[in-house]
Amino acid sequence: MTMTCFWFSGTGNSLHAARGLVQAFPGMRLVAVTDRLVADPPELGGEVVGFVFPVFAYGPPPIIQRFVRAAGTGEIGYAFVAMTHGGGPADATRVTDRLFRDRGIDVSAFFTIRMPSNYVVGSNPVEGEKAAAIFALGEKELAAAREHLAARARLAATSGGVGARFKSAVVFPLFQKGARTYDRSFFSTDACNGCGICTAVCPASNIEPDAGKRPVWRGRCEACLGCINLCPKKAVQTGLLTKGRRRYRHRDVSLQDLMNRQ
């Protein structure tokens, strides 16, 4: 039977995690979740099926929700979910568990993996010793998760308590309401050279070049912030929030990896 790991990532954290986790299952395929996959989804079935994606506002990304709801379901021997996060998943694993249970999928194991945050809208991405400490913690959590996966362990979704449940119950629904139009405040400055990288890295096919090769956002954003973080000229901004801030891409994931999602 087949072994497949579906991944979604804006700036590489979850792709790096997926690459690390599939080492527990030699021969496991990595498949990127994009708008094209959602439009023509495969059946979710096989000996092992994994899902690796970031926590967005204390829940699963909208594109993951649409994918899981659109895909057919078959027999699954062992299913796992790993969620990367930049500072606290809150109740995200339990929210995700409900998503899969609604589709009749029993997720055998849930994992959360700490990574540096790419949320440049909210804060300046960490660097130096702070980033190194977070990377070290993430690698430790990935190693532990690999051991559990190799043993096909069962690990239930967990909650961080009342505060965590509040975040996922209140903040997450508010985020979902505006996620698709998150790009309303995005724009490119005169630093844009029309390279097209923002178009290439967008997992939602949401960015098209205008006559001058400047990006135009089409209102079907996934809020992954790939276009802002991966622009080599730092030309993509949102309001005044991102001006002057650093950008983030996982140190072990190349720009080409994110441009050629397979």
N, C-alpha and C positions, 0 to 999 in steps of 0.2 A: 504494500500500500504506500501511498505518497506521504511525504512530510513537507509541509509548507509553512513558512513564516511570513505573514503580511506585515509590512512596516509602513509607517507614515512619519515624516520628519521634515521640519522646516529648515533647520541649520545643522543637522547631523547628529544630534544627541541620540535620537532613537535609532538611527541607522547604525551608529556605533554599537549601541546596546544589542540590536538584533544580530549583528555580525558576531558579537561575543557569545550570545545565547545559543545560536544554532550550532556552535561547536559541540554542544551536548548531544547532537543528533547528526552524525556524519551522513552527508547526502541530502540534508534538508535544503530546500529552495527558499530563496528570499524573493518576495514579490512586493513591489511598491504599490501602495494605495494612492491612486490618483483619480481625477474626475473620469478618465477613460475607463478605469477598472470599475468604478461605481456604475457607469453607464452599461457595461457589459460584464457583470460580475460572474466569477466562477462559482461552482458549488463548494461550500465549505465542508470538506470531508477528508478523511485519510487517517493514517496511523497516528500522526501527530500534526496538530494545527496550532500555530502560534500567532499572536498579535502583539506588536510592539509599537507604542506611540506615546506622545507626550500628554501630560495632564494640561488641560486648558481650562483655566478658571475653576479648578476643583472638579473637573469631570472629563469625559472623553471628547476628543475633537469632533465637530459636526460631521466631517467627512467619514470618520470611522463609524459613527452612528448610521449614516446613510448606507455605507457599504454593508454593514452587518444586516441591516433591515432589507437590503435589496438582494443579497446573495441567497441562493438556495442552500439547503442544509442536507448533508448526508451523514453517514456513520462516521463518528470521530472517536478514535481510540483514546487520545489524550489531548487536551486543549490547555493552553496557557496564555496568560496576558501579562505583559511587562509594561509598566508605565514610567517614563522618565519624568522628573520634575525638578524645578529649580529652587524649591524652598518649602515644600510641604504639600502632599497630595490631598490632605483633608479626607473626605469620604469618597474619593474618586473611584477606588476599587469597588466599593459597594454599589455606586451608581452604575459602573460598568458591568458588574455582575447582573444587575437587573436587566440591562440592555441585552445581554446574551441569553439570559433565562427566558426573556420574552420571545426569543427565536428558537427556544428549545435546545440551547447549547449549554451543556454543563462544563464550565471552566474548572479544570482540575487544580490549577495553581495560579495565584496572583503574586506579582512582584512589583515593588517600586524601587527605582534606581535614581539616586541623586546625581544631578549634572549641573554645571553652571547654567544660569538662566540666560535665555536669549531675549528676554522681554525688555528690550532697549527703550520701549515706550515708558516703562515705569522706573527704570534705574539704569545706571551705567554698568555694562557687563564687567564682572570681576576680572582681575588679571593678577599676575605674579603669584605670591604665596597663597593668597586666598583661592585663586583658581586651582593651583596645584593641590591644595588640601581637598577641594571638592572633587577633583578628578580622582584622587587617591581613594576617597570614600566610595565613589561610583564604581571603581574597579574592584574594590573589595565586595561590594554588593553584587556586582556581576558574577564574580567568582563563586559566591555563595549560591546565587540563583542557578548557575550552571550545574553545581553539585546536586541541587534539588531536582533539576530537570533530568539529569542523567539517571537519577533514581526514580523518576516519574512520581515524585511525591505529590501529595495533595496539600495545598495551602489555601485556606479560605480567604476571601476578601475581608479586610479589616477596617475598623473605624477608629479615628483618633479621639472620639468622645463627642460631647455636646457641641463644642466649638467647631469641630470638623464637620459635623452633620449640618450645622447652621450654614457654614460657608458653601457646602455643596448644594444645600437646599435653596439658598437665596442668591448667592453670587452666580452660580452656574446657570440657572435659568435666565437671569438677566443678560449674561454674556451671550447665550444662545439666540436671544431675540435680535441682537444687533450684529452677530458674527458675520453674516453674509455681506453686510454693508460696512464692515469695519474699515474698508478702504476709502471711504468718503473723504477722509482728511489726508490721504496719501498724495504726494506730488513729487516731481523731480525738479531739482534745481538746475541752473545753467552748467553745473559740473557734469551733467549727463553727456556722454559721448555717443549715445545710441548703440552701445555694444550688444544689447539684447539679452544680457545675462538674466535680468529680472524676469523676462518673458520665459526663458528656458528653465529657470528653477521653479517657477510657479506650479504647484501640483494640481491647481484648479483650472489651469488654462485661462486665468482671469486677466492677464495683462497682454495687451496688443500694442504694437508701435503705431504712432500717428505718422503723418507724412514726413515729419522731421525726425523720425525714429525715436521720439520720446515716448515713454510708457503711458498708456491709458488704462485705467482700472475699470473693469466692467461690472462691478457690483455682485460678484459671486466669490468673495474672498473667504479664505479659510483661517485667516488671522494667524498664520504660521510665522509671519515676519521674515520670511526668506528673502523677499525682495529688498527690504530695508537693510538687513544684515549682510547680504551677500554682494551688494553693489560695490564694485571695486573703487568707485569714485565717491562713495558715501553721498551719492546724489539723491537717493530716495529718502524722503523725510515724511513725518506726519506732524502737521502743525509745527509748533516750536519745541515739542517734547524731545525729539531725537537729535536736534542740532547740537553739534559739538561732542556727542557721546561716541564712545567706542562701538564697534560692531562685533558680532560673535559668530563663529563657526567652530564646530568641534575640531580639535587639533588633529585628530586622526581621520577626518573625513575631508576629501578634496572637493573643490568646487565642481569638478567634472562629475564626481559621484552624484551630486545633487542635480546636475543638469541632465544626466542620463539615467533617469529613474527606470529600473526594470523590475 
